[in-house]
């Protein structure tokens, strides 16, 4: 496309008047997998988005911006594209993109696609995509430390590391098997100290990604928990007996869905009960009703704050309190979320974390998906409540 005189843009050999149609427009960003599911698969898709075009028009939306929809291994939520001319199958087909575009254009709306052609974020990087100091092909802590001056020159104040703790890496490190050890490909705990020192020497801060709604099933706590119903760690996780129908068929305790796929409950043959996992089967949920669990989480926070960490990003922190009746859900998508997305003791638990954070003058940002009551999440950042510094609220 080449510009011609007097505000005319020349496209395909034809002249047309240039208009900055994006100015003063209302933009609505959609992460397709979490928006509208048209098939009942549990994954939002393009046809689902198209079905909500009138809803978005009524909201006053002018531009619909789709997060990546292209073919992808989904290591990084679609930001790792394997084919720019194909649609990732769970989202639909290229014809579904055409149908969405036509529906939007028919209503005077626009479609913007998220095109990923270079990765340069320094505040929040997957390690394997950042700086490798050893030639192993995997980015590591020493590599990050070597780039601190570069980040300082960019104007970065806070470096937030995605999970670095020991993990089987079923879910990009969000399945932690030991909170006090570093996953070996990334380095050692001394490498964390060196990175922290390098940042602090330049007036910068280090924020760690702390996942405490669940652990890996390879964590020693869970190994002990599933070893026996009599284990002292049994109630560190959420176990429930099966339900049986009239013909004796076994069913999970309720109809809750996991965020990735299938039931949120996994049968344990050894102890003949189900455990709750809101994400992968390899990520059993911790039982925050148990004071020993909360004490253990508090000790982990103190361990890293004592080593000089400046704060935490707290993964799905609004999921830590569940309705203890574990009722069936009336929802059609992501069933059960209404019973744990802002559970009955959430603010009590966050206030306990807040006591520790204030003691160290530490920063916190809580990821809070699936909450539809905005006032409920705003409570967590009110100064007089002393819970969190900031939140990510995707439903706003």
C-alpha positions in Angstrom: 0.0 0.0 0.0 1.4 3.4 -1.0 0.2 6.8 0.0 -0.9 9.3 -2.6 -1.2 13.1 -2.2 -4.1 14.8 -0.4 -4.9 12.0 2.1 -5.6 9.4 -0.6 -4.3 5.9 -0.1 -3.5 3.8 -3.2 -4.4 0.1 -2.8 -4.2 -2.5 -5.5 -3.8 0.2 -8.1 -7.0 2.1 -7.0 -7.2 5.3 -5.1 -9.5 5.7 -2.1 -9.9 8.3 0.5 -7.9 7.7 3.7 -9.9 7.6 6.9 -8.5 7.0 10.4 -11.5 4.9 11.3 -9.8 3.6 14.5 -9.7 7.0 16.1 -12.2 7.4 19.0 -13.4 3.8 18.5 -14.4 1.5 21.2 -12.3 -1.7 21.1 -13.4 -5.0 22.6 -10.6 -7.6 23.0 -11.5 -11.2 23.0 -9.5 -14.2 24.0 -11.4 -16.8 21.9 -11.0 -19.8 24.1 -12.6 -18.0 27.0 -15.5 -16.2 25.3 -18.4 -18.2 23.7 -18.5 -21.9 23.1 -20.8 -22.9 20.2 -20.2 -26.6 20.3 -20.3 -27.6 24.0 -16.6 -28.5 23.9 -15.7 -26.2 26.7 -13.5 -24.1 24.4 -14.8 -20.8 22.9 -14.7 -20.5 19.2 -15.3 -18.2 16.2 -18.9 -19.3 15.7 -19.5 -18.5 19.3 -18.0 -15.0 18.8 -20.2 -14.5 15.7 -23.3 -15.4 17.8 -22.5 -12.5 20.1 -22.0 -9.7 17.6 -25.3 -8.1 18.3 -24.5 -8.1 22.0 -21.2 -6.4 21.3 -22.9 -3.9 19.0 -25.4 -3.1 21.8 -22.5 -2.4 24.1 -21.2 0.3 21.7 -18.3 -1.8 20.4 -16.7 -0.5 17.2 -13.7 -2.8 16.8 -13.4 -6.5 17.8 -9.8 -7.5 18.4 -9.1 -11.2 18.5 -6.2 -12.6 20.5 -4.3 -15.1 18.3 -6.5 -17.5 16.4 -3.8 -19.0 14.1 -2.6 -22.6 14.2 -0.4 -23.0 17.3 1.0 -25.6 19.7 -0.5 -23.4 22.4 2.6 -23.3 24.5 2.0 -19.5 25.0 -1.8 -19.1 24.6 -1.5 -18.9 20.8 1.3 -16.4 20.7 3.5 -19.2 19.4 2.2 -19.4 15.8 3.0 -22.4 13.6 1.0 -21.4 10.5 -0.2 -17.9 9.9 -2.7 -19.0 7.1 -4.5 -21.6 9.2 -6.9 -21.3 12.1 -6.2 -23.4 15.2 -8.8 -26.2 14.9 -10.5 -25.7 18.3 -11.5 -22.2 17.2 -12.9 -23.2 13.8 -12.0 -22.6 10.2 -10.9 -19.8 8.0 -14.5 -19.7 6.7 -15.6 -19.0 10.3 -13.3 -16.0 10.2 -15.0 -14.8 7.0 -18.4 -15.2 8.6 -17.4 -13.2 11.6 -15.9 -10.5 9.5 -19.1 -10.3 7.4 -21.3 -10.1 10.5 -19.2 -7.3 11.9 -19.0 -5.3 8.6 -22.7 -5.7 8.2 -23.1 -3.7 11.4 -20.5 -1.1 10.7 -17.9 -2.8 12.9 -14.3 -3.8 12.3 -12.2 -6.9 12.9 -8.6 -6.7 14.1 -6.3 -9.7 14.4 -3.5 -10.3 16.8 -0.4 -10.8 14.6 2.7 -12.1 16.4 5.9 -11.5 14.4 8.4 -10.7 17.1 8.8 -11.4 20.8 10.4 -8.6 22.8 8.6 -8.5 26.2 11.1 -8.3 29.1 8.8 -7.9 32.0 7.1 -11.3 31.5 9.0 -13.8 29.4 8.7 -17.6 29.2 12.3 -18.6 30.0 12.7 -20.9 27.0 12.1 -17.9 24.8 14.4 -15.4 26.5 18.2 -15.7 27.0 20.2 -18.9 27.1 23.6 -18.6 28.9 24.7 -22.2 28.3 23.9 -23.1 24.7 21.4 -25.7 25.9 18.6 -24.1 23.9 16.7 -23.2 27.1 16.7 -19.7 28.5 17.9 -19.5 32.1 18.4 -17.2 35.1 22.0 -16.4 34.3 20.8 -15.4 30.8 18.2 -13.1 32.3 20.9 -11.6 34.6 23.1 -10.9 31.6 20.3 -8.8 30.2 19.5 -6.6 33.2 21.3 -3.5 31.8 19.3 -4.0 28.5 16.0 -4.1 30.5 17.1 -1.0 32.5 17.7 0.9 29.3 14.2 0.0 28.2 12.9 1.7 31.3 11.8 -1.5 33.0 11.2 -1.1 36.8 9.9 -4.6 37.7 10.9 -7.9 36.3 8.2 -10.5 36.7 9.3 -14.1 36.2 6.9 -16.8 35.1 7.2 -19.9 37.4 10.8 -20.9 38.0 10.2 -23.5 40.7 10.8 -27.3 40.4 8.1 -28.7 38.2 7.3 -31.6 35.8 6.4 -28.9 33.3 3.0 -30.3 32.5 1.6 -26.7 32.5 4.6 -24.5 31.7 5.7 -24.6 35.4 2.3 -23.8 36.9 2.5 -27.3 38.3 5.0 -26.9 41.1 6.6 -29.9 42.8 8.9 -28.0 45.2 8.5 -24.3 46.1 11.9 -24.0 47.5 13.9 -25.4 44.6 14.6 -24.0 41.1 13.8 -26.1 38.1 17.2 -27.3 37.0 17.1 -26.1 33.4 16.7 -22.5 34.7 19.6 -22.7 37.2 20.0 -22.7 41.0 18.7 -20.7 43.9 22.0 -18.9 43.9 21.2 -17.7 40.4 18.0 -16.2 41.7 20.0 -14.4 44.3 22.4 -13.1 41.7 19.5 -11.9 39.5 17.9 -10.2 42.5 21.2 -8.5 43.5 21.7 -7.3 39.9 18.2 -5.8 39.8 18.4 -4.2 43.2 21.8 -2.6 42.3 20.0 -0.8 39.5 16.9 0.2 41.5 14.8 -2.5 40.0 12.5 -5.1 41.6 12.0 -8.8 41.3 8.5 -10.3 41.3 7.9 -14.1 41.4 5.0 -16.0 40.0 3.5 -18.0 43.0 0.9 -20.7 42.3 -0.8 -21.8 45.5 -4.3 -22.8 44.4 -2.8 -26.1 43.4 0.4 -28.0 43.2 1.9 -30.7 41.0 0.8 -34.2 41.7 4.5 -34.8 42.1 4.7 -32.5 45.1 5.6 -34.4 48.3 2.5 -33.1 49.9 0.3 -34.8 47.4 2.3 -38.0 47.3 1.7 -38.2 51.0 -2.0 -37.2 50.7 -2.8 -39.9 48.1 -0.8 -42.6 50.0 -3.6 -43.3 52.4 -6.9 -42.0 53.8 -5.2 -41.9 57.1 -2.2 -39.8 56.0 -1.7 -36.6 58.0 -1.6 -34.9 54.6 -4.9 -36.3 53.4 -6.8 -33.1 54.0 -4.1 -30.9 52.5 -6.1 -31.5 49.2 -9.7 -31.8 48.4 -11.0 -35.4 48.4 -14.5 -36.6 48.1 -16.3 -40.0 47.7 -17.9 -41.0 44.4 -21.6 -40.7 43.7 -23.3 -43.8 42.4 -26.5 -44.0 40.3 -29.3 -46.6 40.6 -27.4 -49.1 38.5 -24.2 -48.7 40.5 -22.3 -46.6 38.0 -19.6 -44.4 39.6 -19.8 -40.6 39.0 -17.7 -37.7 40.3 -18.9 -35.8 43.4 -20.4 -33.0 41.3 -20.6 -31.8 37.7 -17.8 -29.2 37.9 -15.6 -28.8 34.8 -11.9 -28.5 34.7 -10.6 -25.3 32.9 -8.7 -27.3 30.4 -11.0 -30.3 29.6 -13.3 -32.8 31.2 -14.3 -33.2 34.8 -12.7 -31.3 37.6 -12.5 -34.6 39.5 -10.0 -37.4 39.1 -10.6 -40.9 40.5 -7.8 -42.3 42.7 -7.9 -46.1 42.5 -5.6 -46.6 45.5 -7.7 -44.7 48.0 -11.1 -45.1 46.2 -11.9 -41.4 46.2 -11.9 -38.4 43.8 -9.6 -35.4 44.2 -10.4 -31.9 42.8 -8.3 -30.4 40.1 -9.6 -27.2 38.5 -6.9 -27.4 35.8 -4.9 -30.5 34.7 -5.3 -33.8 36.4 -1.7 -33.4 37.4 -2.6 -30.2 39.3 -4.6 -31.2 42.4 -6.2 -28.3 44.3 -4.9 -27.4 47.8 -7.4 -27.4 50.6 -7.2 -23.9 52.0 -9.8 -24.8 54.7 -7.0 -26.6 56.4 -4.9 -24.1 58.5 -1.8 -26.2 58.0 -2.0 -25.6 54.3 -2.3 -21.8 54.8 0.6 -21.9 57.3 2.7 -23.7 54.7 1.9 -21.1 52.0 2.8 -18.3 54.4 6.1 -20.0 55.1 6.9 -20.2 51.4 6.1 -16.5 50.9 8.4 -15.6 53.8 11.2 -17.9 52.4 11.3 -15.9 49.2 10.7 -12.5 50.7 13.6 -13.2 53.1 15.8 -13.9 50.1 15.0 -10.5 48.7 12.0 -11.0 46.4 9.9 -7.9 46.1 6.6 -9.5 45.6 4.4 -12.0 43.9 2.0 -12.5 41.1 -0.5 -14.8 42.6 -2.0 -17.2 40.1 -5.8 -17.7 40.1 -5.8 -16.6 43.7 -9.5 -16.0 43.7 -10.0 -19.8 43.4 -8.6 -20.7 46.8 -11.9 -20.7 48.7 -14.5 -23.2 47.5 -18.1 -23.6 48.6 -17.8 -26.5 51.0 -21.1 -28.0 50.0 -19.6 -28.6 46.5 -23.0 -28.2 44.9 -23.7 -29.1 41.2 -23.5 -26.1 38.8 -26.4 -24.6 36.8 -24.0 -23.1 34.3 -23.6 -24.5 30.8 -19.9 -23.4 30.3 -17.2 -24.0 32.9 -19.6 -25.5 35.3 -18.8 -24.9 39.0 -17.0 -21.6 38.6 -19.8 -19.8 40.4 -18.9 -21.9 43.5 -15.2 -21.0 43.8 -14.4 -17.9 41.7 -14.9 -15.7 44.8 -15.6 -18.2 47.5 -17.0 -17.6 51.0 -13.6 -17.2 52.7 -11.6 -15.6 49.9 -11.2 -12.2 51.6 -10.2 -13.9 54.9 -7.5 -15.8 53.2 -6.3 -12.8 51.2 -6.1 -10.7 54.4 -3.8 -13.3 55.9 -1.5 -13.0 52.9 -1.8 -9.2 53.2 -0.3 -9.3 56.7 2.8 -10.9 55.4 3.1 -8.7 52.4 2.8 -5.5 54.4 5.5 -6.8 56.9 7.9 -6.9 54.0 6.5 -3.9 52.1 6.0 -6.3 49.2 4.0 -6.0 46.1 1.2 -8.4 45.0 -0.9 -8.7 41.9 -3.7 -11.3 42.0 -5.0 -13.0 38.9 -8.8 -13.2 39.3 -10.6 -14.8 36.4 -14.3 -15.9 36.2 -15.6 -13.3 38.7 -18.7 -11.5 37.3 -19.3 -9.3 40.3 -16.9 -6.4 39.9 -17.5 -5.1 43.4 -16.4 -8.5 44.8 -12.9 -8.3 43.2 -12.5 -4.6 44.0 -12.8 -5.4 47.7 -9.4 -7.2 47.4 -7.6 -4.0 46.5 -9.3 -1.5 48.8 -6.6 0.1 51.0 -8.5 -0.3 54.2 -8.9 -4.1 53.7 -5.1 -4.8 53.4 -5.4 -7.7 50.9 -3.7 -7.2 47.5 -1.9 -4.4 45.7 -3.4 -5.0 42.3 -5.5 -7.5 40.4 -5.9 -8.9 36.9 -9.7 -9.0 36.3 -10.4 -10.4 32.8 -14.1 -9.9 33.0 -14.0 -6.1 33.2 
